[in-house]
Amino acid sequence: MRARCGGGTTKRTLARGDRLVSTDPRPAVAGGSRAEEAALRDAHRAETDRLLRSRLDLTVVLFLFFVGASVVIESMQAPTRGRPVMLVYALEALACLLAVVACRLPASPSGRARSPRASRAHSPRC
């Protein structure tokens, strides 16, 4: 879509998924209205959250695959350590599952974690 800006210049904004990409060569100006700053901050947060969630999924898959392969090799090479290694791998898989689920939980409207305990832990919100 094309829109006319002041001074006769043309600004083009392309929609890609859920984000807008501006081809306007002029940089964003600091000191805009509070509503504009809040909207920009919210858009940045949403984009960052989406990227982190997608990267977490890939990271978990790669981690479980490669660690799982090493667990199989370890169990074949040292059968006496098979059970403890499997137990640790199961705990790591559970931790990965909890991390993926935690990143899918919606945040409260204020943008903070659901419980005060979680916000006191200073854990990053995905």
C-alpha atoms as one frame of an Amber mdcrd trajectory, in Angstrom:
protein
   0.000   0.000   0.000   1.164   3.537  -0.651   0.428   6.557   1.498   1.316
  10.179   0.973   3.386  11.822   3.696   4.043  15.505   4.218   6.238  17.213
   1.640   5.059  15.085  -1.264   7.223  12.081  -0.380   5.843   8.590  -0.776
   6.009   6.136   2.091   5.453   2.467   1.446   4.580   0.011   4.199   4.553
  -3.707   3.534   2.672  -6.188   5.676   4.656  -9.335   6.522   2.743 -11.683
   8.744   1.815  -9.736  11.833   4.384  -6.951  11.510   4.727  -3.845   9.411
   7.939  -2.993   7.608   8.436   0.594   6.541  10.639   1.457   3.589  10.735
   5.094   4.652  14.448   6.111   4.687  13.906   8.630   7.465  14.692   7.212
  10.941  12.046   7.141  13.637  12.153  10.289  15.725  12.579  10.032  19.484
  10.290  12.137  21.580   7.081  11.210  19.792   3.806  11.123  21.610   3.413
   8.748  24.530   0.880   6.724  22.581   3.311   6.271  19.687   6.119   5.274
  22.044   3.860   2.807  23.865   2.683   1.321  20.563   6.258   0.985  19.335
   7.328  -0.608  22.621   4.401  -3.061  22.472   5.158  -3.956  18.850   8.826
  -4.495  19.679   7.911  -6.696  22.644   5.488  -8.771  20.561   8.045  -9.273
  17.788  10.787 -10.194  20.255   8.494 -12.644  22.052   7.540 -14.296  18.761
  11.176 -14.653  17.701  12.254 -16.063  21.048   9.420 -18.599  21.032  10.317
 -19.830  17.560  14.016 -20.017  18.438  13.247 -21.843  21.673  11.353 -24.520
  19.758  14.285 -25.093  17.419  16.775 -25.047  20.294  14.781 -27.620  22.258
  14.502 -29.941  19.259  18.231 -29.732  18.508  19.178 -30.118  22.170  16.978
 -33.185  22.708  18.151 -34.765  19.459  21.886 -34.405  20.099  21.735 -35.161
  23.813  19.462 -38.124  23.044  22.036 -39.434  20.580  24.765 -39.127  23.212
  22.532 -40.920  25.746  22.113 -43.840  23.336  25.863 -43.999  22.710  26.627
 -43.729  26.437  24.154 -46.507  27.239  25.715 -48.806  24.632  29.302 -48.074
  25.708  28.746 -48.236  29.469  25.604 -50.265  30.232  26.040 -49.826  33.985
  25.470 -46.079  33.625  22.438 -46.503  31.375  19.734 -45.919  34.000  21.241
 -42.774  35.594  21.937 -41.294  32.156  18.360 -42.015  31.042  17.010 -40.459
  34.245  19.025 -37.270  33.719  17.914 -37.134  30.084  14.271 -37.535  31.133
  14.678 -34.647  33.612  16.271 -32.488  30.907  13.411 -33.298  28.525  10.923
 -32.366  31.261  12.736 -29.057  31.828  12.576 -28.355  28.072   8.866 -29.146
  28.009   8.207 -26.835  30.955  10.166 -24.029  29.267   8.172 -24.375  26.035
   4.864 -24.443  27.940   5.888 -21.450  30.085   6.594 -19.413  26.962   3.142
 -20.214  25.622   1.322 -18.960  28.729  -0.252 -15.557  28.204   1.113 -12.722
  30.293  -1.169 -10.584  32.390  -2.384  -7.308  30.806   0.318  -5.387  32.669
   2.968  -7.431  30.855   4.266  -9.064  34.020   4.444 -12.728  34.815   1.289
 -14.402  36.120   2.355 -14.745  39.733   4.336 -12.398  41.962   6.640 -15.302
  42.798   7.633 -15.705  39.152   8.415 -12.003  38.800  10.563 -12.083  41.956
  12.651 -14.864  40.455  13.811 -12.453  37.717  13.284 -15.100  35.089  13.029
 -13.719  31.548   9.569 -13.834  30.037   9.539 -15.454  26.595
